[in-house]
């Protein structure tokens, strides 16, 4: 096992959850491009992320790579107490306690810092618990000390309301991890305000999607983002800032914990540095949202736009 120690170089401020836990403001995600890549290549990528300064690692049962995440944690040279590790229950929602035990075993950990329900849309299916029953199982896991905080991912307002209405609720969801970028801001405003009202921190995944996705369907957004990026660079006194860095800064400015990823060390360093950029002005934010048409556009979890179906 490596004994090399690396210092964190993140410029993102930590975020305090309603349960009192402190979370690094930027996390390295092992989904999306790393989905199903459970092998030596991913282990080295995660170890690189640790080396350049990431301390928050965001995994999931359904990413099918928890063993690689666990191996990278073991070999990465960063003490466990300096890491913030998340995993999620998705494919194992029929039997959450067994799924959680399996995740801990694959990760090689005695506890995770955050455990999430990955999505709500399976709950109506035969043999699955209800949202309320599933949440009580997460509460039991938290009370056992094997998950320091608990929360959800890809939950709409109506799904969160079911948890908050549980008569003997002991622990509210600490976070809701959702796709979050300007093409989703208007459509997601109700959810954003609901989470703020109930002290549920938003974890933003896909925050840089407008810079890399929706090819041919971004309208005037690219031009506006280039203009805003140039203005942010000028305020920062830099010759160049990447548009993706501006989108990361914007997500953090809106009060979220930012989840991002890459396979390249130089881009990881750019991501960690984005938290030090000057804030965007309200006019710049308004201009970006106005240009984010057609909207909503999302790359993941299309059920989030379904306002009729009950889970």
N, C-alpha and C positions, 0 to 999 in steps of 0.2 A: 504494500500500500504506500502511495506517495505521502510524504510528510511535508511537502512544499506548501508554504503559506502564501496566499495572495491577498492583496488589499483590494477592497471594493473601490471602484472608481465611478460609481453612479453619481449623477448630479441631480437625481430626482429625490425630492423630499419624501421621507417616510409618511405613511398614512396610518392614523389611529382608528381602529374599528370601534363600534359601539360596545363591544365586550371588553375593551381595554387593550387588546392586542395591537402591536405595532408591526406594520407590514412595509417592506421596502417598496418604494413607489413605482418601480419598474420590475417586471418579471420576464424571464426567458421561457417561452412556451415551446413544448415539444410536440405539439399537434401540427396541423396544417402540413407544411413541407416535410415534417419529420414523421408523419402518421405511418404507423406500421413498420418503421425502420428500426427494428429491435436488434441492433448488432453493433459491431465495433466502430463503424463510422459515426453513428449517433453518440456513442460513448465519448469519442474524441471531440465531437462538436460541443457536447455539454461541458466537457472538461475545459475546452477553449473558452466557453462562455464564463465559466468560473474564473479562469485565469485573467480575462480582461476586466472582470469586476462584477458580474451578475451574482446576486446572492438569493434571489427569489426565483424558484424553479416551479413551473406550472405544468403538471402532467395530468393524465387521466387514464382510467382503466381502458376506455374505448380507443385510446391512441395506440394500444397494443405495443407499448414500448417501456412499460414500467421497469422491467428488468434492466434495461440499458440505463434508465435514469438512476436506478439504485446503484448500479456498478459505477457510474460516473460520480455519484455522491461519495462512494467509498474510496474512489481513487483520486478524487479531485483536489485533495490537499487543503480543503476548507473545513474547519471544525463544524460538526453538526449544529452546535449552538449558534453559529453565525449564519446558518441557512434558514430560509423560509420555504417549506416544501408543501405544495398543493397537489392533491389528486382528486378525482371525481368518480362517482358511481354512475355508470350509464348502462352498459350491457348487463350488469348484474343487479338491476333494480328489482328483480323478482325476489332476491334474497340479499338485502343490503348488508347484514352482518357478515355473511360468508364472503361477499364481494370485498368488503373492507379488510377482512383478515387476509384475503388473497393479495390485495394491493400492498399491505404492509410487508408481507412475505417477499413479494417481488422487489419492493423497494429496499428491503433489508433494514427497515427502520422500526423503532419501537413506537413512534408516533408520527403523525403529520401535523403540520401547523394549521392547515385548512383542508376541510373535506366538503365537497360539493355534490349536490344532485345535478347531474350533467344536463338533463332536459326533462320536461314534464310530460311529453306527449305519449309515453308508453303507459301511463297509469290507468287509462280506461280499459286496457287489454285484459283478457281473462288471466287470472293467476297473479296479477300484479297488485301491490298494495295501493291504497289511495294516496294522494299527496299528503294528507294529514297523517296517515299511518307511517309513511316513509319518513316524514319529518320527526315523528316521535322516535324512530329508530336512530336518526342522526343525533337527536338529543341524548340518547343513551350512550352513543359512542363518545360524544363530547364529555359527558359526565364521567366516563371511564378514564379520561385523561389521554386517550390515544389519538384524539383530534383536538387541538387547542381551540379552534374556531370551526364553525359550520356555516354553510351557506348554500346558495343555489346558482344555477347557470341557465341562461336562456328561458327565464321565467317572465311571463307577462304580468301586468298588474293583477288580473283576475286570479292568476296562479298564486301570487304572493298573498293576496287577500285571504285565500283559503288557509294558509299557514298562520297568518296573524289572527284569524278568527278561532283558532283552536282554544277551547275553554281553559285547558290546563297548560297552556304554552309556557315553557320554561326559558327557552332561548330563541330569540328572533334570528332570522338569517342575518349574518354579519355582512355578506356581500351578495351581489347578483352579477355574475360575469356574463356580459353580453357583447355582441358586435356593436362597435361604437365609433362612428366617423361622420363627417358632415353630411353624407348622403342619407344618414339615418337620424340626424338630429331632430328634424321637424316631426317625422313619424314617431320618434321615440320620446318626444317631450313629456307626454303624460307619464310614462314609466320613469323617466329621469326625475321628474318632480315628486312622484310617489316615493321613490327610493330616498330622495333627500328628506322628505317629510318623516319617514320612518327610520332614519339613520341607518339605511342599508347602503353601503359603499358600492359603487359601480366599479367593476373590473372591466376594462375596455380591451377586448380582443379585436384584431383586425383594424387597429386605428390608422394604419397606413394604406389600407385597401385602395383609396382613391388614387394613390400614386402608382399602383401596380395592377389593379383589376379594372373591370368594366370597360375594357378596350373598345374604342369606337362608340362608346355610349356615355361619355363624360361631358358632352356639351362644351360650355365655356369654362369648365372647372379648371382645366390644366393651365389656361392662361391666367386666371385669377390667382391660383396657387403659386404660379411663378412670380407674379407681381408681389404677393404677400411675402413670399420667401425672400425676395430681394430686399424688401423693407425691413424684415426681421434681421437679415444679415447686416444691413446698414446700422441698425440700432445696436447690434452686437459688436460692431467694429470689425467685422470679418469680410473677407473677400468673397467667401462662398459658404452657403448653408444649403443642406439638402432639403428638398420639399418634404421628404419623409420625416425628417427631424422636426419640421414645423408642425406636421400632423401629430407627432408624438407629444410635442410641447402643448399643443392645443388640447389634446385629451387630458393631460395632467392638469392643465389650467382649469378645466371644467370639473376638477375634483375627483377624477378617477385614478385608480391604480392601473398602470399601463402594462399590458401584456404584448410582447413583440417577439420576433424570432429572426434568425438568419443562420446561414452556414458559413459565413465569412467573418473572420476576426475583425477586419477593418470596419465592416458595417456594424458589428456588435459595439465597437468603440464609439461609432457615430451615434448609435442609439442611446448608449449610456450618457453621452455628452449633451443630448438634446434637452435635458431638464434644466440646463443652465442658460438656455436661450431666453431673450426677453419675452415677456408675455405679448400675445397678440392684442391689438386694440379691439374694442367692441365693433368698430366699423369694419375691421378686417374679418372678424368672425362672421358678421352679418353678410359681408360680400361673398365669403366662401359658401355659406349656407344657401344664399340666393342662387349661386352659380351651380350648386350641386343638384342638377336636374338632368334627366328625369329622376325623381325620387318618389318613394324610397327604393334604393338598390342595396341589397345585401348579398354577401357571398355565401352565407351559412344560415341554417335554421330558419327556413322560410315560414315556419309556423308562427313566428313572432308577429307576422302581419295578419294573422287569422284572429279576428276579433269576435268570432262566433262560437268556435268549438270549445267545449269545456273539457278540461283534462282532470 
